Amino acid sequence: MTREAGAGRVRRPPAERRAEILRIAMETFAERGYQSASLAEIASRVGLTQAGVLHYFSSKAGLLTGVLDLRDSTDISELGHERPRGLAFLRHLVDTVRRNAGREGIVRLYTVLAAESVTAGHPAQEWFRGRYAGLLDLVVEALDDAAAQGEIPADVDAATTARVIVATMDGLQLQWLLAPGSVDMAEATEVAIVRLIGRDLPPSSDR
């Protein structure tokens, strides 16, 4: 069987090897943050040289982009072909929070990198700016749809309410990571949204 030079490992198809590098990088960035995690450490955990990792990703920043794109694709796939509208989208947010309680690694990665991204020159800063802007737009659109359909009062301040919802979700993730048994993220998120809009959310399709 052909083995990778110097690694003593069975050669794997490029797609499989790339996926393994992304998985290990995701775990390492979540544990140590982008700044503290080194390419050498990631390569060692994968069982490759740094040059071997750079064969698949052009740089450490490129590897980070791959990790973030992978995380993003998970959220996009959960939306399905038809994005829910109005209150159904807010229910989708709560359901996503509930699913996140079963994938601590992704939650930790997002929380650690989001906090780091506010530092000057961080390679994920623009990604997070775009991520927040896009998420806020989606929540504002859902609130506007809900108001137009008569699901919530027409005088709800969609822009401010959207920011409070997103901030609540992020804050709850941090509390959950520090003390997992202390908070039910999904329940708390739903309570906050209901209090903000003055209406119950539709039943969850996950139950």
C-alpha positions as CSV (number, residue, x, y, z in Angstrom):
1,M,0.0,0.0,0.0
2,T,1.3,3.5,-0.8
3,R,2.1,5.6,2.3
4,E,2.6,9.3,2.6
5,A,6.3,10.2,2.7
6,G,7.6,10.7,6.2
7,A,4.3,10.3,7.8
8,G,4.1,6.5,8.0
9,R,0.4,6.7,7.2
10,V,-1.8,5.1,4.5
11,R,-2.4,7.6,1.7
12,R,-5.9,8.9,1.7
13,P,-8.0,10.5,-1.0
14,P,-7.5,14.3,-1.1
15,A,-11.1,15.1,-0.2
16,E,-10.8,12.8,2.9
17,R,-7.5,14.2,4.0
18,R,-8.8,17.8,3.5
19,A,-11.9,17.0,5.7
20,E,-9.6,15.5,8.4
21,I,-7.4,18.6,8.4
22,L,-10.5,20.9,8.7
23,R,-11.9,18.7,11.6
24,I,-8.6,18.9,13.5
25,A,-8.2,22.6,12.8
26,M,-11.7,23.2,14.0
27,E,-11.0,21.4,17.3
28,T,-7.6,23.2,17.7
29,F,-9.0,26.7,17.1
30,A,-11.9,26.0,19.4
31,E,-9.5,24.8,22.2
32,R,-6.8,27.4,21.8
33,G,-8.1,30.2,19.6
34,Y,-6.6,31.2,16.3
35,Q,-3.8,33.3,17.6
36,S,-2.5,30.6,20.0
37,A,-2.9,27.6,17.8
38,S,0.0,27.0,15.5
39,L,0.1,25.4,12.1
40,A,2.8,23.1,13.4
41,E,0.4,21.8,16.1
42,I,-2.4,21.3,13.7
43,A,-0.1,19.4,11.3
44,S,1.2,17.2,14.1
45,R,-2.3,16.3,15.3
46,V,-3.2,15.4,11.7
47,G,0.0,13.4,11.2
48,L,1.4,15.6,8.5
49,T,4.3,18.1,8.1
50,Q,3.4,21.8,7.9
51,A,4.2,21.5,4.2
52,G,1.7,18.7,3.9
53,V,-1.0,20.9,5.4
54,L,-0.1,23.8,3.2
55,H,-0.5,21.4,0.2
56,Y,-4.3,21.5,1.0
57,F,-4.5,25.1,2.4
58,S,-2.3,27.9,1.3
59,S,-1.8,29.4,4.8
60,K,-3.0,29.3,8.4
61,A,-5.5,32.1,7.5
62,G,-6.7,30.0,4.5
63,L,-7.2,27.1,6.9
64,L,-9.3,29.3,9.2
65,T,-11.4,30.4,6.2
66,G,-12.0,26.8,5.4
67,V,-13.1,26.1,8.9
68,L,-15.5,29.0,9.0
69,D,-16.9,28.1,5.6
70,L,-17.5,24.5,6.9
71,R,-19.4,25.9,9.9
72,D,-21.4,28.2,7.7
73,S,-22.4,25.4,5.4
74,T,-23.9,23.5,8.3
75,D,-26.2,26.4,9.1
76,I,-27.2,26.8,5.5
77,S,-28.0,23.1,5.1
78,E,-30.3,23.3,8.1
79,L,-32.4,26.0,6.5
80,G,-33.3,23.7,3.7
81,H,-34.5,24.8,0.2
82,E,-37.2,27.2,1.5
83,R,-36.2,29.6,4.2
84,P,-39.0,30.0,6.8
85,R,-40.7,33.4,7.0
86,G,-42.1,35.5,9.8
87,L,-42.4,33.9,13.2
88,A,-41.5,30.5,11.6
89,F,-37.9,31.9,11.1
90,L,-37.7,32.9,14.8
91,R,-38.8,29.4,15.7
92,H,-36.0,28.2,13.4
93,L,-33.5,30.2,15.4
94,V,-34.7,28.6,18.7
95,D,-34.5,25.1,17.1
96,T,-31.0,25.9,15.9
97,V,-30.0,26.9,19.5
98,R,-31.4,23.6,20.7
99,R,-29.4,21.7,18.2
100,N,-26.3,23.6,19.1
101,A,-26.5,22.2,22.7
102,G,-25.5,18.9,21.1
103,R,-22.4,20.2,19.3
104,E,-20.3,22.0,21.8
105,G,-17.2,22.1,19.5
106,I,-18.9,24.3,16.9
107,V,-20.4,26.6,19.6
108,R,-17.0,26.9,21.3
109,L,-15.3,27.6,17.9
110,Y,-17.7,30.3,17.1
111,T,-17.6,32.0,20.5
112,V,-13.8,31.9,20.7
113,L,-13.2,33.2,17.2
114,A,-15.9,35.8,17.4
115,A,-14.3,37.3,20.5
116,E,-10.8,37.2,18.9
117,S,-12.0,38.8,15.7
118,V,-12.4,42.2,17.3
119,T,-8.6,42.4,17.6
120,A,-6.7,44.4,14.9
121,G,-5.7,42.5,11.8
122,H,-7.6,39.2,12.7
123,P,-8.2,37.2,9.5
124,A,-11.7,36.3,10.5
125,Q,-12.8,39.9,11.3
126,E,-14.5,40.5,7.9
127,W,-16.1,37.1,8.0
128,F,-17.7,37.9,11.4
129,R,-18.8,41.4,10.3
130,G,-20.5,39.8,7.3
131,R,-21.9,37.0,9.5
132,Y,-23.5,39.4,11.9
133,A,-24.8,41.8,9.3
134,G,-26.4,38.9,7.4
135,L,-28.0,37.4,10.5
136,L,-29.4,40.7,11.6
137,D,-30.8,41.3,8.1
138,L,-32.5,37.9,8.3
139,V,-34.1,38.6,11.7
140,V,-35.2,42.1,10.7
141,E,-36.8,40.6,7.5
142,A,-38.5,37.9,9.6
143,L,-39.9,40.6,12.0
144,D,-41.1,42.7,9.1
145,D,-42.8,39.7,7.5
146,A,-44.4,38.9,10.9
147,A,-45.7,42.4,11.2
148,A,-47.0,42.5,7.7
149,Q,-48.9,39.2,8.3
150,G,-50.4,40.5,11.5
151,E,-48.4,38.0,13.6
152,I,-46.8,40.7,15.8
153,P,-47.7,44.3,16.5
154,A,-46.9,46.7,13.7
155,D,-45.0,49.0,16.0
156,V,-42.3,46.5,17.0
157,D,-38.9,48.1,16.4
158,A,-37.5,45.4,14.1
159,A,-33.8,46.7,14.0
160,T,-33.4,47.0,17.7
161,T,-35.3,43.8,18.5
162,A,-33.1,41.9,16.0
163,R,-30.0,43.1,17.8
164,V,-31.3,42.1,21.2
165,I,-32.2,38.6,19.9
166,V,-28.8,38.0,18.4
167,A,-27.1,39.4,21.5
168,T,-29.2,37.1,23.7
169,M,-28.2,34.1,21.7
170,D,-24.5,34.9,21.8
171,G,-24.6,35.7,25.6
172,L,-26.4,32.5,26.3
173,Q,-23.8,30.5,24.4
174,L,-21.1,32.0,26.5
175,Q,-22.9,31.2,29.8
176,W,-23.6,27.6,28.5
177,L,-19.9,27.1,27.7
178,L,-18.8,28.3,31.1
179,A,-21.4,26.3,33.0
180,P,-23.3,23.8,30.7
181,G,-25.8,22.6,33.3
182,S,-26.8,26.1,34.4
183,V,-28.9,27.2,31.4
184,D,-31.2,25.8,28.8
185,M,-30.2,27.9,25.8
186,A,-33.2,27.1,23.7
187,E,-35.8,27.7,26.4
188,A,-34.1,31.0,27.4
189,T,-33.9,32.2,23.8
190,E,-37.6,31.5,23.3
191,V,-38.6,33.3,26.5
192,A,-36.6,36.3,25.4
193,I,-38.1,36.4,21.9
194,V,-41.6,36.0,23.2
195,R,-41.2,38.8,25.7
196,L,-39.7,41.0,23.0
197,I,-42.4,40.5,20.4
198,G,-45.4,39.9,22.7
199,R,-46.5,36.7,20.8
200,D,-45.9,33.0,21.2
201,L,-43.8,31.2,18.5
202,P,-45.3,28.5,16.4
203,P,-44.7,24.9,17.4
204,S,-41.3,23.4,16.6
205,S,-41.1,20.9,13.7
206,D,-38.2,19.2,15.6
207,R,-40.6,17.8,18.2
